[in-house]
Amino acid sequence: MALTEFTTHRAALKPVARRAHPLSTFFAVWKSRRALARLDARALEDVGLTKDRAAQEAAKPIWDVPATWRD
């Protein structure tokens, strides 16, 4: 089976809801918070955050994620 046939076949399958692996979730949170900590004042204004609020969020531990991520 060629790769394109396999990919096409998989695309035709019904999507299955999957939970992200906890480590990948933690890594995504870590990366997001690091990126948030590096934003300048203008970028923070664009997303509607103050420097203090961004610093608070960036300082949270990786296991402290929104409740919607834990459902």
Secondary structure, 3 states (H helix, E strand, C coil): CCHHHHHHHHHHCCCCCCCCCHHHHHHHHHHHHHHHHHCCHHHHHHHCCCHHHHHHHHCCCCCCCCHHHHC
